Structures are given as structure tokens and as C-alpha cells.
């Protein structure tokens, strides 16, 4: 392994990571017969710890940026397929909690966890200071992309109103 990398090397590695993520996502969706939002919800539910706040349909709607009706349809789909269960919200019988029902030994869990498992393994090979640098770097990219998207959206909105 080389000890230095150019900016082009970093961009190339990020592009490779993006490509592998797309291929991994496509394989997961095809293998499980689900859509992107379904997979996002299942991954979110699988990564929850018992100490985390309960997952409500409202939380899922907010996370996905979709309507409550679309969230209900998504939960119905996942429940009908046996991926999730609805349970009463603790202390509030009018609300529900959504939890994953995927068995720990299920191939579906492995398929949904490919990216996370690879990232955890790679991060485990880094020291704490290196992990901080990588995390900050990736956060900077995400913030920059989001700012660019926001700017483009604002420009498009401004051009429509003029």
C-alpha cells in the first residue's frame, strides 16, 4: 500500500465506493424483492438497540420524507411480507411501534448488512484518530453535497418564479 494519495486517488476511491454501494443495494433489493425505502427502513430497524426510542410511523415518515399514507403502505407491505411487526406503543394504546422481525440467522439480515459490515471491518483496522479524520472527511462531503443540492434547488425555484 502506498503511503501517500493524491486528491484524484481519493476521488477515485469515493467513486469506487459509490459504485460498490449501488451494486450492493441493487443486489439486496433484487434478492429480497423490496424497494429502496423498504430497505432503508429495515436497515434502520436492524441497527436499533433496545435503549433507543421506539420507532413510530411518524419517525419513519420523517426519516424518509414521505406522507403518513405512504408510510402506512410501506409498513403494511413489510408486515405482510413478515419483515416487521406492529406493537402497541408503551403507555399509549393509540400509537404503534414498528420493529424488525428478521431472525438473526436469516440471509436477509446478511444481505441488508453488507455495507455496514464492510464499513465496521474497515473502521476496525483504523486507530481512533484515523477514524475521526475519516468520519470528519465523510461528513464534510455529505454537508457539501447537501449544500450544493440546496443551492441548486433554490436556483431552480428562483428561475421558476421569475
Secondary structure, DSSP 8 states (H G I E B T S, - for coil): --S---HHHHHHHHHHHHHHHHHHHHHHHHHHT--HHHHHHHHHHHT--TTS----HHHHHHHHT--HHHHHHHHHHHHHTTSEEEEEETTEEEEEEEEE---TT-HHHHHHTHHHHHHHHHHHTS-HHHHHHHHHHHHHHHHHHHHHHHHHHHHHHHHHH-
